[in-house]
Amino acid sequence: MRDAVIVEAVRTPIGRGRPGGLLHAEHPADLLARTLAELVRRAGIDPAQVDDVVGGTVTQVGDQAVNITRSAVLAAGFPESVPATTVDRQCGSSQQAAHFAAQGVLSGAYDIAIACGVESMSRVPMGSAVLPGSDPFGPALTARYPDGLVGQGVSAELIAARWKISREEMDEFALTSHRRAADAWERGEFDREVAWTGQRDESIRPGTSLEALAGLKPAYYDPAIAERFPEIGWNITAGNASPINDGAAALLIMGSDVAARLGLRPRARFHSFAVAGDDPLLMLTAIVPATQKILARAGLEPSDIDLYEVNEAFAPVVLAWRHEIGVDLDRVNVRGGAIALGHPLGASGARIMTTLLHAMEDRGARLGLQTMCEAGGQANATILELL
């Protein structure tokens, strides 16, 4: 049976998603184009050989409208014959892009594909795709959930309340994320994966402390929501949630037979895939059934996985996942996660996979599992096997 392998993976440094941020001045199509160009340069392949480019972007409006992945492919100087498409599975968009690309290789539909993602949250703010006066849900969905759904920050508060996760636990987790990310940069662990020499992820705060984090105010308090959900403790802050960011990442995927023919070294193979849905009110908990599903499908136990990457959209999401799966946090987000590194929505799946691949190589880890929560109560999960 044919396999699908990763030959190359690269990402930008992650910029703060605001005017004046590291990547704000660059159009997101150009940002992704530079990443794609660097990917094929590193691999040493002719981009004309690429069968398809599958990209993830969440807010597909404004500068990110009209199939931004195709715009980036052309802006990168790829031949006009190389097609591209843009997918949306919310925060898991570029992880889903990697699934689609790898599954296309596995099926024989592709020999070579690129999975990628981009998000410029400073230029295209989150939520701007919902036009004033529009209803993205429709009356049937509203009828199914007559009490109404809530935003992700409130969902994170509900998760913290349900799993009895304290403010102190969340802040300690956030502090660990910043320390791990800062230490990884100091040790040069991101040097291979980041395309821009001399630039670092902009949201890391190496000097933060538990005292500083404890002083931050709740970010999502709403009196009406508080009345509806009296169990909420209002402990989600800017310090224990992921920031707003800009960034891009890309992976070169092909069959190992193709890699052999081209003289390229396969670095990891796609071992297993899963997607799952869960309660859209809690919204961010589907990483639990997604992890359980992919482990069962692969015939593995949590202890069989050497390294985990669980997207740090909010600290209680990862802590609740840890409670249900029973994994030691020493194996989770070993180079820090989105709370420190940043979360440029559509780019995060490919960014995390790029980081996971390099961490597996540096640590000699055989198996790595990546999962991400997604708006609407969904999650992707992927297992990579180091070659």
Secondary structure, 3 states (H helix, E strand, C coil): CCCCEEEEEEECCCEECCCCCCCCCCCHHHHHHHHHHHHHHHHCCCHHHCCEEEEECCCCCHHHCCCHHHHHHHHCCCCCCCCEEEECCHHHHHHHHHHHHHHHHHHCCCCEEEEEEEEECCCCCCCCCCCCCCCCCCHHHHHHCCCCCCCHHHHHHHHHHHCCCCHHHHHHHHHHHHHHHHHHHHCCCCCCCECCCCCCCCCCCCCCCHHHHHCCCCCCCCHHHHHHCCCCCCCCCCCCECCCEEEEEEEEEECHHHHHHHCCCCCEEEEEEEEEECCCCCCCCCHHHHHHHHHHHHCCCHHHCCEEEECCCEHHHHHHHHHHHCCCHHHECCCCCHHHHCCCHHHHHHHHHHHHHHHHHHHCCCEEEEEEEECCCEEEEEEEEEC
